[in-house]
Amino acid sequence: MGFLFRLLSRLPLAALHNLGALAGWLAYLLSPTYRRHLRENTAQAGCESARGVAVAEAGKSLLELPKLWLRPQVEVVERVVKVSGWELVEAAWQAGRGILFLTPHLGCFEIAAQYYAKHRPITALYRRPKQAWLATIIENGRGGNVKLAPADLSGVRKLIKALRSGAAVGILPDQAPKEGEGVWTPFFGRPAYTMTLAARLAQAGATVIFAFGERLHYGAGYHLRLFEPTGDVTTPAGINREIERLVLMCPEQYLWGYNRYKGAPESEDQPDTGGQ
């Protein structure tokens, strides 16, 4: 598998996205469980019209990873052809405040840390995969100015230390937490087990910036989009509301197949998943 990743990393981004679109549809057609999650989640959010494109975009998000992890950082960040909201980062630098980047499973969520690391170090929360070969690829690919903090107590301490020193940290706020590390709170109107860590870090007084890399058509690269919160982000419910806002900006590129509602109690008014 390592050889395959290295081979894929050398392909043009447009080719990877074409292969990814095919892989996304194969996964959708061959996996009833994945198909059900994607259909239910898009229906829950009222985003059924985005479903077809989202199937292809999910595959692109997977096939672009070898290039993001294995190519030189300078080559990776060159794929960011537009940046919006960078003034939020510069304002935090001028104020000497730490930055908490919250990057949901939207668009290319790997590119924000890579781009920031071109300028200054960033510490990213990291859940090590069980496959040793994959862990090696990820850890080597996120080297340099991207420091990794394990998803345990020692990693949380690293994040807090980085923020207090005025550095930046990155978290996937919609990643399903382990039992005991989250609370049930609404996400698009349905209870989702949501991590408390992001809200706790936001309470520390750092500058909170939501980020995602919008994937451009035909492998043209990425538009890195940065946003300040519009409401309270010191609670998991507040963070979920902000994630909803971002998702609705670009619903075609959210990972709707991710089992965000794992373990949620069944509701009597589950949405109609419709066709496709």
TAPE-V931819 format. One line per field, one symbol per residue. ss: DSSP state (2 for helix, 1 for strand, 0 for the rest). burial: + if it has 9 or more other C-alpha atoms within 8 Angstrom, else -. Layout:
ss: ???
burial: ???
//
This chain:
ss: 022222222000222222222222222222022222222222220002222222222222222022222200222220011111022222222220001111000111002222222000011111000002222222222000011111002222222222220001111000000000011111100111111022222200001111111110222001111111000000022222222222222022210000000000000000000000
burial: ----++-++-+-+++++++++++++-++-----++-++++++++--++-++-+++++++++-+++++++++----++-++--+-+--++--++---+++++++++++++-++++++++--+++++--------++-++++++--+++++++--+++-+++-++--++++++++++-+---+++-+++--+++++++-+++++---+++++++++++--+++++++++-+---++++++++++++--+--++++++++--++-----------+---
//
